[in-house]
Amino acid sequence: MRLDKFLKVSRLIKRRTLAKEVADQGRITINGAVAKASSTVRVGDELTIQFGQKKLTVKVTDLKETTKKEEAANLYEVIREERIDAGTEE
């Protein structure tokens, strides 16, 4: 499944166009490699997404073409959620 579609279906990012923009800016990695919107996502992959001051790392647990809002969180498992403080190195 394409990365931008997975992000929309899983509701990690609400719109597919926004998911594409974030990927095009180099703010998403799959298993440590910078990913494009068209990159393929597989079960077991580790995605890291940078949202402004937050970095979210999730593991893909399931792939579905569509899902209900209540079931969207079942498509991934949160591994890490970090806050990125501007101007400081961790």
PDB file with one MODEL, atoms N, CA, C and O in Angstrom:
MODEL        1
ATOM      1  N   MET A   1       0.848  -1.181   0.000  1.00  0.00           N
ATOM      2  CA  MET A   1       0.000   0.000   0.000  1.00  0.00           C
ATOM      3  C   MET A   1       0.891   1.241   0.000  1.00  0.00           C
ATOM      4  O   MET A   1       1.931   1.265   0.658  1.00  0.00           O
ATOM      5  N   ARG A   2       0.485   2.257  -0.730  1.00  0.00           N
ATOM      6  CA  ARG A   2       1.241   3.511  -0.767  1.00  0.00           C
ATOM      7  C   ARG A   2       1.267   4.173   0.609  1.00  0.00           C
ATOM      8  O   ARG A   2       0.308   4.075   1.374  1.00  0.00           O
ATOM      9  N   LEU A   3       2.363   4.838   0.908  1.00  0.00           N
ATOM     10  CA  LEU A   3       2.528   5.518   2.190  1.00  0.00           C
ATOM     11  C   LEU A   3       1.441   6.557   2.422  1.00  0.00           C
ATOM     12  O   LEU A   3       0.840   6.585   3.495  1.00  0.00           O
ATOM     13  N   ASP A   4       1.176   7.414   1.435  1.00  0.00           N
ATOM     14  CA  ASP A   4       0.178   8.471   1.638  1.00  0.00           C
ATOM     15  C   ASP A   4      -1.213   7.890   1.916  1.00  0.00           C
ATOM     16  O   ASP A   4      -1.967   8.436   2.722  1.00  0.00           O
ATOM     17  N   LYS A   5      -1.549   6.787   1.250  1.00  0.00           N
ATOM     18  CA  LYS A   5      -2.850   6.155   1.494  1.00  0.00           C
ATOM     19  C   LYS A   5      -2.910   5.530   2.884  1.00  0.00           C
ATOM     20  O   LYS A   5      -3.927   5.643   3.568  1.00  0.00           O
ATOM     21  N   PHE A   6      -1.821   4.867   3.312  1.00  0.00           N
ATOM     22  CA  PHE A   6      -1.803   4.272   4.645  1.00  0.00           C
ATOM     23  C   PHE A   6      -1.983   5.343   5.718  1.00  0.00           C
ATOM     24  O   PHE A   6      -2.747   5.151   6.664  1.00  0.00           O
ATOM     25  N   LEU A   7      -1.292   6.458   5.577  1.00  0.00           N
ATOM     26  CA  LEU A   7      -1.393   7.528   6.578  1.00  0.00           C
ATOM     27  C   LEU A   7      -2.813   8.067   6.675  1.00  0.00           C
ATOM     28  O   LEU A   7      -3.276   8.405   7.764  1.00  0.00           O
ATOM     29  N   LYS A   8      -3.510   8.150   5.537  1.00  0.00           N
ATOM     30  CA  LYS A   8      -4.894   8.624   5.548  1.00  0.00           C
ATOM     31  C   LYS A   8      -5.830   7.577   6.156  1.00  0.00           C
ATOM     32  O   LYS A   8      -6.642   7.900   7.023  1.00  0.00           O
ATOM     33  N   VAL A   9      -5.718   6.329   5.704  1.00  0.00           N
ATOM     34  CA  VAL A   9      -6.616   5.261   6.193  1.00  0.00           C
ATOM     35  C   VAL A   9      -6.419   5.046   7.700  1.00  0.00           C
ATOM     36  O   VAL A   9      -7.387   4.827   8.428  1.00  0.00           O
ATOM     37  N   SER A  10      -5.168   5.109   8.163  1.00  0.00           N
ATOM     38  CA  SER A  10      -4.882   4.900   9.592  1.00  0.00           C
ATOM     39  C   SER A  10      -5.194   6.145  10.417  1.00  0.00           C
ATOM     40  O   SER A  10      -5.190   6.103  11.647  1.00  0.00           O
ATOM     41  N   ARG A  11      -5.464   7.250   9.728  1.00  0.00           N
ATOM     42  CA  ARG A  11      -5.772   8.538  10.344  1.00  0.00           C
ATOM     43  C   ARG A  11      -4.599   9.117  11.141  1.00  0.00           C
ATOM     44  O   ARG A  11      -4.799   9.930  12.043  1.00  0.00           O
ATOM     45  N   LEU A  12      -3.382   8.698  10.807  1.00  0.00           N
ATOM     46  CA  LEU A  12      -2.200   9.346  11.390  1.00  0.00           C
ATOM     47  C   LEU A  12      -2.098  10.764  10.828  1.00  0.00           C
ATOM     48  O   LEU A  12      -1.680  11.691  11.522  1.00  0.00           O
ATOM     49  N   ILE A  13      -2.488  10.919   9.551  1.00  0.00           N
ATOM     50  CA  ILE A  13      -2.617  12.220   8.907  1.00  0.00           C
ATOM     51  C   ILE A  13      -3.988  12.216   8.232  1.00  0.00           C
ATOM     52  O   ILE A  13      -4.332  11.276   7.516  1.00  0.00           O
ATOM     53  N   LYS A  14      -4.759  13.264   8.464  1.00  0.00           N
ATOM     54  CA  LYS A  14      -6.169  13.253   8.063  1.00  0.00           C
ATOM     55  C   LYS A  14      -6.431  13.248   6.550  1.00  0.00           C
ATOM     56  O   LYS A  14      -7.385  12.620   6.091  1.00  0.00           O
ATOM     57  N   ARG A  15      -5.594  13.943   5.778  1.00  0.00           N
ATOM     58  CA  ARG A  15      -5.846  14.018   4.342  1.00  0.00           C
ATOM     59  C   ARG A  15      -4.661  13.467   3.556  1.00  0.00           C
ATOM     60  O   ARG A  15      -3.508  13.639   3.953  1.00  0.00           O
ATOM     61  N   ARG A  16      -4.950  12.810   2.451  1.00  0.00           N
ATOM     62  CA  ARG A  16      -3.899  12.206   1.627  1.00  0.00           C
ATOM     63  C   ARG A  16      -2.990  13.271   1.014  1.00  0.00           C
ATOM     64  O   ARG A  16      -1.784  13.058   0.885  1.00  0.00           O
ATOM     65  N   THR A  17      -3.562  14.411   0.636  1.00  0.00           N
ATOM     66  CA  THR A  17      -2.733  15.481   0.061  1.00  0.00           C
ATOM     67  C   THR A  17      -1.754  16.018   1.101  1.00  0.00           C
ATOM     68  O   THR A  17      -0.611  16.336   0.772  1.00  0.00           O
ATOM     69  N   LEU A  18      -2.191  16.119   2.338  1.00  0.00           N
ATOM     70  CA  LEU A  18      -1.309  16.570   3.420  1.00  0.00           C
ATOM     71  C   LEU A  18      -0.211  15.525   3.672  1.00  0.00           C
ATOM     72  O   LEU A  18       0.946  15.881   3.897  1.00  0.00           O
ATOM     73  N   ALA A  19      -0.575  14.245   3.632  1.00  0.00           N
ATOM     74  CA  ALA A  19       0.404  13.164   3.812  1.00  0.00           C
ATOM     75  C   ALA A  19       1.468  13.241   2.716  1.00  0.00           C
ATOM     76  O   ALA A  19       2.651  13.024   2.978  1.00  0.00           O
ATOM     77  N   LYS A  20       1.042  13.550   1.488  1.00  0.00           N
ATOM     78  CA  LYS A  20       1.984  13.683   0.371  1.00  0.00           C
ATOM     79  C   LYS A  20       2.935  14.852   0.605  1.00  0.00           C
ATOM     80  O   LYS A  20       4.139  14.732   0.377  1.00  0.00           O
ATOM     81  N   GLU A  21       2.397  15.987   1.063  1.00  0.00           N
ATOM     82  CA  GLU A  21       3.232  17.162   1.328  1.00  0.00           C
ATOM     83  C   GLU A  21       4.280  16.867   2.407  1.00  0.00           C
ATOM     84  O   GLU A  21       5.449  17.220   2.253  1.00  0.00           O
ATOM     85  N   VAL A  22       3.859  16.223   3.494  1.00  0.00           N
ATOM     86  CA  VAL A  22       4.776  15.898   4.593  1.00  0.00           C
ATOM     87  C   VAL A  22       5.878  14.961   4.093  1.00  0.00           C
ATOM     88  O   VAL A  22       7.047  15.141   4.434  1.00  0.00           O
ATOM     89  N   ALA A  23       5.510  13.967   3.288  1.00  0.00           N
ATOM     90  CA  ALA A  23       6.500  13.039   2.733  1.00  0.00           C
ATOM     91  C   ALA A  23       7.461  13.759   1.785  1.00  0.00           C
ATOM     92  O   ALA A  23       8.665  13.505   1.810  1.00  0.00           O
ATOM     93  N   ASP A  24       6.932  14.654   0.953  1.00  0.00           N
ATOM     94  CA  ASP A  24       7.763  15.389  -0.002  1.00  0.00           C
ATOM     95  C   ASP A  24       8.763  16.305   0.705  1.00  0.00           C
ATOM     96  O   ASP A  24       9.799  16.651   0.137  1.00  0.00           O
ATOM     97  N   GLN A  25       8.454  16.693   1.936  1.00  0.00           N
ATOM     98  CA  GLN A  25       9.360  17.539   2.714  1.00  0.00           C
ATOM     99  C   GLN A  25      10.428  16.714   3.430  1.00  0.00           C
ATOM    100  O   GLN A  25      11.273  17.274   4.129  1.00  0.00           O
ATOM    101  N   GLY A  26      10.402  15.386   3.264  1.00  0.00           N
ATOM    102  CA  GLY A  26      11.404  14.521   3.885  1.00  0.00           C
ATOM    103  C   GLY A  26      11.200  14.312   5.370  1.00  0.00           C
ATOM    104  O   GLY A  26      12.156  14.020   6.087  1.00  0.00           O
ATOM    105  N   ARG A  27       9.962  14.457   5.850  1.00  0.00           N
ATOM    106  CA  ARG A  27       9.680  14.343   7.287  1.00  0.00           C
ATOM    107  C   ARG A  27       9.151  12.969   7.693  1.00  0.00           C
ATOM    108  O   ARG A  27       8.724  12.780   8.832  1.00  0.00           O
ATOM    109  N   ILE A  28       9.177  12.002   6.757  1.00  0.00           N
ATOM    110  CA  ILE A  28       8.720  10.644   7.067  1.00  0.00           C
ATOM    111  C   ILE A  28       9.809   9.659   6.653  1.00  0.00           C
ATOM    112  O   ILE A  28      10.386   9.770   5.571  1.00  0.00           O
ATOM    113  N   THR A  29      10.084   8.683   7.542  1.00  0.00           N
ATOM    114  CA  THR A  29      11.014   7.613   7.186  1.00  0.00           C
ATOM    115  C   THR A  29      10.322   6.267   7.361  1.00  0.00           C
ATOM    116  O   THR A  29       9.456   6.100   8.220  1.00  0.00           O
ATOM    117  N   ILE A  30      10.723   5.316   6.530  1.00  0.00           N
ATOM    118  CA  ILE A  30      10.262   3.929   6.659  1.00  0.00           C
ATOM    119  C   ILE A  30      11.509   3.111   6.946  1.00  0.00           C
ATOM    120  O   ILE A  30      12.426   3.058   6.126  1.00  0.00           O
ATOM    121  N   ASN A  31      11.543   2.478   8.097  1.00  0.00           N
ATOM    122  CA  ASN A  31      12.695   1.670   8.529  1.00  0.00           C
ATOM    123  C   ASN A  31      14.002   2.460   8.414  1.00  0.00           C
ATOM    124  O   ASN A  31      15.032   1.913   8.022  1.00  0.00           O
ATOM    125  N   GLY A  32      13.952   3.744   8.758  1.00  0.00           N
ATOM    126  CA  GLY A  32      15.150   4.575   8.776  1.00  0.00           C
ATOM    127  C   GLY A  32      15.495   5.267   7.476  1.00  0.00           C
ATOM    128  O   GLY A  32      16.386   6.116   7.462  1.00  0.00           O
ATOM    129  N   ALA A  33      14.820   4.936   6.373  1.00  0.00           N
ATOM    130  CA  ALA A  33      15.109   5.558   5.077  1.00  0.00           C
ATOM    131  C   ALA A  33      14.035   6.597   4.757  1.00  0.00           C
ATOM    132  O   ALA A  33      12.846   6.344   4.950  1.00  0.00           O
ATOM    133  N   VAL A  34      14.451   7.759   4.271  1.00  0.00           N
ATOM    134  CA  VAL A  34      13.493   8.810   3.915  1.00  0.00           C
ATOM    135  C   VAL A  34      12.533   8.263   2.860  1.00  0.00           C
ATOM    136  O   VAL A  34      12.951   7.653   1.876  1.00  0.00           O
ATOM    137  N   ALA A  35      11.242   8.495   3.086  1.00  0.00           N
ATOM    138  CA  ALA A  35      10.207   7.904   2.231  1.00  0.00           C
ATOM    139  C   ALA A  35       9.506   8.960   1.391  1.00  0.00           C
ATOM    140  O   ALA A  35       9.362  10.110   1.806  1.00  0.00           O
ATOM    141  N   LYS A  36       9.072   8.553   0.205  1.00  0.00           N
ATOM    142  CA  LYS A  36       8.232   9.386  -0.663  1.00  0.00           C
ATOM    143  C   LYS A  36       6.777   8.963  -0.445  1.00  0.00           C
ATOM    144  O   LYS A  36       6.511   7.905   0.124  1.00  0.00           O
ATOM    145  N   ALA A  37       5.850   9.788  -0.897  1.00  0.00           N
ATOM    146  CA  ALA A  37       4.422   9.477  -0.768  1.00  0.00           C
ATOM    147  C   ALA A  37       4.072   8.166  -1.463  1.00  0.00           C
ATOM    148  O   ALA A  37       3.152   7.462  -1.046  1.00  0.00           O
ATOM    149  N   SER A  38       4.815   7.838  -2.531  1.00  0.00           N
ATOM    150  CA  SER A  38       4.525   6.630  -3.300  1.00  0.00           C
ATOM    151  C   SER A  38       5.234   5.391  -2.758  1.00  0.00           C
ATOM    152  O   SER A  38       5.063   4.300  -3.303  1.00  0.00           O
ATOM    153  N   SER A  39       6.035   5.540  -1.684  1.00  0.00           N
ATOM    154  CA  SER A  39       6.746   4.393  -1.111  1.00  0.00           C
ATOM    155  C   SER A  39       5.759   3.334  -0.644  1.00  0.00           C
ATOM    156  O   SER A  39       4.652   3.653  -0.211  1.00  0.00           O
ATOM    157  N   THR A  40       6.165   2.074  -0.735  1.00  0.00           N
ATOM    158  CA  THR A  40       5.299   0.971  -0.325  1.00  0.00           C
ATOM    159  C   THR A  40       5.451   0.700   1.167  1.00  0.00           C
ATOM    160  O   THR A  40       6.563   0.611   1.687  1.00  0.00           O
ATOM    161  N   VAL A  41       4.307   0.571   1.848  1.00  0.00           N
ATOM    162  CA  VAL A  41       4.278   0.256   3.275  1.00  0.00           C
ATOM    163  C   VAL A  41       3.845  -1.194   3.424  1.00  0.00           C
ATOM    164  O   VAL A  41       2.885  -1.632   2.790  1.00  0.00           O
ATOM    165  N   ARG A  42       4.559  -1.936   4.265  1.00  0.00           N
ATOM    166  CA  ARG A  42       4.227  -3.348   4.519  1.00  0.00           C
ATOM    167  C   ARG A  42       4.037  -3.566   6.016  1.00  0.00           C
ATOM    168  O   ARG A  42       4.524  -2.782   6.831  1.00  0.00           O
ATOM    169  N   VAL A  43       3.330  -4.628   6.372  1.00  0.00           N
ATOM    170  CA  VAL A  43       3.162  -4.979   7.780  1.00  0.00           C
ATOM    171  C   VAL A  43       4.544  -5.227   8.370  1.00  0.00           C
ATOM    172  O   VAL A  43       5.365  -5.920   7.770  1.00  0.00           O
ATOM    173  N   GLY A  44       4.799  -4.663   9.540  1.00  0.00           N
ATOM    174  CA  GLY A  44       6.099  -4.813  10.194  1.00  0.00           C
ATOM    175  C   GLY A  44       7.017  -3.624   9.995  1.00  0.00           C
ATOM    176  O   GLY A  44       8.013  -3.488  10.705  1.00  0.00           O
ATOM    177  N   ASP A  45       6.697  -2.750   9.032  1.00  0.00           N
ATOM    178  CA  ASP A  45       7.524  -1.564   8.793  1.00  0.00           C
ATOM    179  C   ASP A  45       7.419  -0.592   9.966  1.00  0.00           C
ATOM    180  O   ASP A  45       6.389  -0.516  10.636  1.00  0.00           O
ATOM    181  N   GLU A  46       8.502   0.147  10.203  1.00  0.00           N
ATOM    182  CA  GLU A  46       8.529   1.163  11.248  1.00  0.00           C
ATOM    183  C   GLU A  46       8.531   2.533  10.573  1.00  0.00           C
ATOM    184  O   GLU A  46       9.439   2.861   9.809  1.00  0.00           O
ATOM    185  N   LEU A  47       7.509   3.322  10.863  1.00  0.00           N
ATOM    186  CA  LEU A  47       7.393   4.658  10.280  1.00  0.00           C
ATOM    187  C   LEU A  47       7.717   5.700  11.339  1.00  0.00           C
ATOM    188  O   LEU A  47       7.264   5.591  12.478  1.00  0.00           O
ATOM    189  N   THR A  48       8.495   6.701  10.974  1.00  0.00           N
ATOM    190  CA  THR A  48       8.750   7.831  11.854  1.00  0.00           C
ATOM    191  C   THR A  48       8.262   9.077  11.127  1.00  0.00           C
ATOM    192  O   THR A  48       8.677   9.361  10.003  1.00  0.00           O
ATOM    193  N   ILE A  49       7.372   9.815  11.789  1.00  0.00           N
ATOM    194  CA  ILE A  49       6.769  11.001  11.193  1.00  0.00           C
ATOM    195  C   ILE A  49       7.070  12.197  12.085  1.00  0.00           C
ATOM    196  O   ILE A  49       6.866  12.145  13.298  1.00  0.00           O
ATOM    197  N   GLN A  50       7.559  13.276  11.475  1.00  0.00           N
ATOM    198  CA  GLN A  50       7.835  14.487  12.246  1.00  0.00           C
ATOM    199  C   GLN A  50       6.722  15.489  12.007  1.00  0.00           C
ATOM    200  O   GLN A  50       6.524  15.970  10.892  1.00  0.00           O
ATOM    201  N   PHE A  51       5.988  15.800  13.096  1.00  0.00           N
ATOM    202  CA  PHE A  51       4.920  16.808  13.071  1.00  0.00           C
ATOM    203  C   PHE A  51       5.439  18.006  13.861  1.00  0.00           C
ATOM    204  O   PHE A  51       5.405  17.967  15.090  1.00  0.00           O
ATOM    205  N   GLY A  52       5.903  19.039  13.231  1.00  0.00           N
ATOM    206  CA  GLY A  52       6.351  20.232  13.955  1.00  0.00           C
ATOM    207  C   GLY A  52       7.291  19.897  15.101  1.00  0.00           C
ATOM    208  O   GLY A  52       8.438  19.515  14.870  1.00  0.00           O
ATOM    209  N   GLN A  53       6.814  20.038  16.342  1.00  0.00           N
ATOM    210  CA  GLN A  53       7.646  19.797  17.529  1.00  0.00           C
ATOM    211  C   GLN A  53       7.513  18.371  18.067  1.00  0.00           C
ATOM    212  O   GLN A  53       7.985  18.087  19.168  1.00  0.00           O
ATOM    213  N   LYS A  54       6.884  17.479  17.320  1.00  0.00           N
ATOM    214  CA  LYS A  54       6.671  16.107  17.789  1.00  0.00           C
ATOM    215  C   LYS A  54       7.163  15.113  16.749  1.00  0.00           C
ATOM    216  O   LYS A  54       6.986  15.304  15.546  1.00  0.00           O
ATOM    217  N   LYS A  55       7.783  14.050  17.239  1.00  0.00           N
ATOM    218  CA  LYS A  55       8.221  12.970  16.351  1.00  0.00           C
ATOM    219  C   LYS A  55       7.529  11.693  16.828  1.00  0.00           C
ATOM    220  O   LYS A  55       7.655  11.303  17.989  1.00  0.00           O
ATOM    221  N   LEU A  56       6.801  11.052  15.921  1.00  0.00           N
ATOM    222  CA  LEU A  56       6.028   9.854  16.256  1.00  0.00           C
ATOM    223  C   LEU A  56       6.590   8.660  15.494  1.00  0.00           C
ATOM    224  O   LEU A  56       6.751   8.715  14.275  1.00  0.00           O
ATOM    225  N   THR A  57       6.889   7.574  16.219  1.00  0.00           N
ATOM    226  CA  THR A  57       7.359   6.345  15.589  1.00  0.00           C
ATOM    227  C   THR A  57       6.315   5.262  15.827  1.00  0.00           C
ATOM    228  O   THR A  57       5.936   4.994  16.967  1.00  0.00           O
ATOM    229  N   VAL A  58       5.851   4.640  14.737  1.00  0.00           N
ATOM    230  CA  VAL A  58       4.836   3.598  14.831  1.00  0.00           C
ATOM    231  C   VAL A  58       5.274   2.369  14.039  1.00  0.00           C
ATOM    232  O   VAL A  58       6.073   2.466  13.108  1.00  0.00           O
ATOM    233  N   LYS A  59       4.735   1.208  14.427  1.00  0.00           N
ATOM    234  CA  LYS A  59       4.967  -0.031  13.693  1.00  0.00           C
ATOM    235  C   LYS A  59       3.658  -0.411  13.015  1.00  0.00           C
ATOM    236  O   LYS A  59       2.607  -0.443  13.654  1.00  0.00           O
ATOM    237  N   VAL A  60       3.726  -0.699  11.718  1.00  0.00           N
ATOM    238  CA  VAL A  60       2.536  -1.070  10.945  1.00  0.00           C
ATOM    239  C   VAL A  60       2.136  -2.487  11.341  1.00  0.00           C
ATOM    240  O   VAL A  60       2.935  -3.416  11.220  1.00  0.00           O
ATOM    241  N   THR A  61       0.893  -2.658  11.818  1.00  0.00           N
ATOM    242  CA  THR A  61       0.433  -3.975  12.257  1.00  0.00           C
ATOM    243  C   THR A  61      -0.595  -4.585  11.302  1.00  0.00           C
ATOM    244  O   THR A  61      -0.828  -5.793  11.337  1.00  0.00           O
ATOM    245  N   ASP A  62      -1.213  -3.756  10.447  1.00  0.00           N
ATOM    246  CA  ASP A  62      -2.233  -4.266   9.529  1.00  0.00           C
ATOM    247  C   ASP A  62      -2.399  -3.274   8.378  1.00  0.00           C
ATOM    248  O   ASP A  62      -2.125  -2.084   8.535  1.00  0.00           O
ATOM    249  N   LEU A  63      -2.845  -3.762   7.233  1.00  0.00           N
ATOM    250  CA  LEU A  63      -3.116  -2.910   6.076  1.00  0.00           C
ATOM    251  C   LEU A  63      -4.538  -3.165   5.610  1.00  0.00           C
ATOM    252  O   LEU A  63      -4.927  -4.313   5.392  1.00  0.00           O
ATOM    253  N   LYS A  64      -5.318  -2.099   5.457  1.00  0.00           N
ATOM    254  CA  LYS A  64      -6.684  -2.214   4.942  1.00  0.00           C
ATOM    255  C   LYS A  64      -6.930  -1.072   3.992  1.00  0.00           C
ATOM    256  O   LYS A  64      -6.397   0.023   4.170  1.00  0.00           O
ATOM    257  N   GLU A  65      -7.748  -1.330   2.970  1.00  0.00           N
ATOM    258  CA  GLU A  65      -8.075  -0.296   1.992  1.00  0.00           C
ATOM    259  C   GLU A  65      -8.924   0.805   2.625  1.00  0.00           C
ATOM    260  O   GLU A  65      -8.750   1.987   2.327  1.00  0.00           O
ATOM    261  N   THR A  66      -9.840   0.404   3.499  1.00  0.00           N
ATOM    262  CA  THR A  66     -10.677   1.369   4.217  1.00  0.00           C
ATOM    263  C   THR A  66     -10.864   0.860   5.640  1.00  0.00           C
ATOM    264  O   THR A  66     -10.724  -0.334   5.907  1.00  0.00           O
ATOM    265  N   THR A  67     -11.178   1.763   6.537  1.00  0.00           N
ATOM    266  CA  THR A  67     -11.420   1.365   7.919  1.00  0.00           C
ATOM    267  C   THR A  67     -12.314   2.393   8.593  1.00  0.00           C
ATOM    268  O   THR A  67     -12.354   3.557   8.192  1.00  0.00           O
ATOM    269  N   LYS A  68     -13.029   1.953   9.617  1.00  0.00           N
ATOM    270  CA  LYS A  68     -13.857   2.867  10.389  1.00  0.00           C
ATOM    271  C   LYS A  68     -12.958   3.658  11.327  1.00  0.00           C
ATOM    272  O   LYS A  68     -11.873   3.209  11.698  1.00  0.00           O
ATOM    273  N   LYS A  69     -13.422   4.831  11.701  1.00  0.00           N
ATOM    274  CA  LYS A  69     -12.636   5.715  12.569  1.00  0.00           C
ATOM    275  C   LYS A  69     -12.194   5.006  13.852  1.00  0.00           C
ATOM    276  O   LYS A  69     -11.053   5.157  14.290  1.00  0.00           O
ATOM    277  N   GLU A  70     -13.099   4.237  14.446  1.00  0.00           N
ATOM    278  CA  GLU A  70     -12.806   3.554  15.710  1.00  0.00           C
ATOM    279  C   GLU A  70     -11.740   2.467  15.550  1.00  0.00           C
ATOM    280  O   GLU A  70     -11.039   2.135  16.506  1.00  0.00           O
ATOM    281  N   GLU A  71     -11.621   1.917  14.343  1.00  0.00           N
ATOM    282  CA  GLU A  71     -10.681   0.814  14.108  1.00  0.00           C
ATOM    283  C   GLU A  71      -9.352   1.270  13.516  1.00  0.00           C
ATOM    284  O   GLU A  71      -8.435   0.463  13.366  1.00  0.00           O
ATOM    285  N   ALA A  72      -9.238   2.544  13.180  1.00  0.00           N
ATOM    286  CA  ALA A  72      -8.035   3.056  12.501  1.00  0.00           C
ATOM    287  C   ALA A  72      -6.772   2.826  13.335  1.00  0.00           C
ATOM    288  O   ALA A  72      -5.721   2.509  12.778  1.00  0.00           O
ATOM    289  N   ALA A  73      -6.856   2.980  14.647  1.00  0.00           N
ATOM    290  CA  ALA A  73      -5.685   2.823  15.525  1.00  0.00           C
ATOM    291  C   ALA A  73      -5.198   1.373  15.568  1.00  0.00           C
ATOM    292  O   ALA A  73      -4.085   1.118  16.027  1.00  0.00           O
ATOM    293  N   ASN A  74      -6.009   0.416  15.100  1.00  0.00           N
ATOM    294  CA  ASN A  74      -5.597  -0.988  15.086  1.00  0.00           C
ATOM    295  C   ASN A  74      -4.617  -1.290  13.953  1.00  0.00           C
ATOM    296  O   ASN A  74      -4.056  -2.385  13.903  1.00  0.00           O
ATOM    297  N   LEU A  75      -4.402  -0.342  13.047  1.00  0.00           N
ATOM    298  CA  LEU A  75      -3.504  -0.555  11.914  1.00  0.00           C
ATOM    299  C   LEU A  75      -2.044  -0.310  12.278  1.00  0.00           C
ATOM    300  O   LEU A  75      -1.143  -0.645  11.509  1.00  0.00           O
ATOM    301  N   TYR A  76      -1.811   0.275  13.450  1.00  0.00           N
ATOM    302  CA  TYR A  76      -0.437   0.561  13.870  1.00  0.00           C
ATOM    303  C   TYR A  76      -0.315   0.497  15.386  1.00  0.00           C
ATOM    304  O   TYR A  76      -1.306   0.529  16.115  1.00  0.00           O
ATOM    305  N   GLU A  77       0.933   0.405  15.837  1.00  0.00           N
ATOM    306  CA  GLU A  77       1.237   0.374  17.270  1.00  0.00           C
ATOM    307  C   GLU A  77       2.276   1.468  17.518  1.00  0.00           C
ATOM    308  O   GLU A  77       3.316   1.503  16.861  1.00  0.00           O
ATOM    309  N   VAL A  78       1.992   2.357  18.465  1.00  0.00           N
ATOM    310  CA  VAL A  78       2.914   3.458  18.762  1.00  0.00           C
ATOM    311  C   VAL A  78       4.121   2.904  19.514  1.00  0.00           C
ATOM    312  O   VAL A  78       3.970   2.253  20.548  1.00  0.00           O
ATOM    313  N   ILE A  79       5.312   3.163  18.991  1.00  0.00           N
ATOM    314  CA  ILE A  79       6.547   2.711  19.626  1.00  0.00           C
ATOM    315  C   ILE A  79       7.127   3.832  20.487  1.00  0.00           C
ATOM    316  O   ILE A  79       7.477   3.622  21.648  1.00  0.00           O
ATOM    317  N   ARG A  80       7.224   5.034  19.894  1.00  0.00           N
ATOM    318  CA  ARG A  80       7.787   6.184  20.601  1.00  0.00           C
ATOM    319  C   ARG A  80       7.049   7.446  20.199  1.00  0.00           C
ATOM    320  O   ARG A  80       6.578   7.577  19.070  1.00  0.00           O
ATOM    321  N   GLU A  81       6.958   8.370  21.141  1.00  0.00           N
ATOM    322  CA  GLU A  81       6.428   9.689  20.858  1.00  0.00           C
ATOM    323  C   GLU A  81       7.351  10.662  21.569  1.00  0.00           C
ATOM    324  O   GLU A  81       7.402  10.696  22.799  1.00  0.00           O
ATOM    325  N   GLU A  82       8.086  11.458  20.790  1.00  0.00           N
ATOM    326  CA  GLU A  82       9.074  12.366  21.379  1.00  0.00           C
ATOM    327  C   GLU A  82       8.719  13.805  21.066  1.00  0.00           C
ATOM    328  O   GLU A  82       8.187  14.115  20.000  1.00  0.00           O
ATOM    329  N   ARG A  83       9.020  14.670  22.003  1.00  0.00           N
ATOM    330  CA  ARG A  83       8.903  16.113  21.780  1.00  0.00           C
ATOM    331  C   ARG A  83      10.250  16.627  21.330  1.00  0.00           C
ATOM    332  O   ARG A  83      11.283  16.266  21.894  1.00  0.00           O
ATOM    333  N   ILE A  84      10.240  17.463  20.322  1.00  0.00           N
ATOM    334  CA  ILE A  84      11.478  18.045  19.821  1.00  0.00           C
ATOM    335  C   ILE A  84      11.495  19.499  20.253  1.00  0.00           C
ATOM    336  O   ILE A  84      10.662  20.289  19.810  1.00  0.00           O
ATOM    337  N   ASP A  85      12.439  19.859  21.116  1.00  0.00           N
ATOM    338  CA  ASP A  85      12.545  21.241  21.564  1.00  0.00           C
ATOM    339  C   ASP A  85      13.394  22.014  20.569  1.00  0.00           C
ATOM    340  O   ASP A  85      14.526  21.628  20.276  1.00  0.00           O
ATOM    341  N   ALA A  86      12.856  23.086  20.059  1.00  0.00           N
ATOM    342  CA  ALA A  86      13.573  23.898  19.074  1.00  0.00           C
ATOM    343  C   ALA A  86      14.822  24.494  19.709  1.00  0.00           C
ATOM    344  O   ALA A  86      14.776  25.080  20.791  1.00  0.00           O
ATOM    345  N   GLY A  87      15.950  24.326  18.998  1.00  0.00           N
ATOM    346  CA  GLY A  87      17.191  24.936  19.454  1.00  0.00           C
ATOM    347  C   GLY A  87      18.008  24.112  20.426  1.00  0.00           C
ATOM    348  O   GLY A  87      19.109  24.526  20.787  1.00  0.00           O
ATOM    349  N   THR A  88      17.519  22.961  20.868  1.00  0.00           N
ATOM    350  CA  THR A  88      18.295  22.132  21.781  1.00  0.00           C
ATOM    351  C   THR A  88      18.542  20.764  21.148  1.00  0.00           C
ATOM    352  O   THR A  88      17.692  20.229  20.437  1.00  0.00           O
ATOM    353  N   GLU A  89      19.682  20.230  21.412  1.00  0.00           N
ATOM    354  CA  GLU A  89      20.036  18.892  20.909  1.00  0.00           C
ATOM    355  C   GLU A  89      19.864  17.876  22.030  1.00  0.00           C
ATOM    356  O   GLU A  89      20.210  18.130  23.184  1.00  0.00           O
ATOM    357  N   GLU A  90      19.326  16.730  21.665  1.00  0.00           N
ATOM    358  CA  GLU A  90      19.154  15.674  22.685  1.00  0.00           C
ATOM    359  C   GLU A  90      20.202  14.614  22.524  1.00  0.00           C
ATOM    360  O   GLU A  90      20.223  13.647  23.286  1.00  0.00           O
TER     361      GLU A  90
ENDMDL
END
